[in-house]
Amino acid sequence: MSFANNLKGMVGKGLEKGKEAAAKNADKINEAIDKGGDFLDQKTHGKYADKIAKGKEAAKKAVPPEQPGHPPTA
């Protein structure tokens, strides 16, 4: 196996672990997205509320949903 193939394998494993961690903590990540969006909206006095809402929705779509077999973390 070449160095490039080894590197691709390591990156792939890291991405999978990251996706698993994000799925296990999806509720916390989505809560942080909401808090961040609300903070920005407050600081801009609602001037960009529509853009912030779109950004929040896009960010939430990027978070993998909780996977079956993984209990939600409290």
Secondary structure, DSSP 8 states (H G I E B T S, - for coil): --HHHHHHHHHHHHHHHHHHHHHHTHHHHHHHHHHHHHHHHHHTTTTTHHHHHHHHHHHHHHS----TTS----
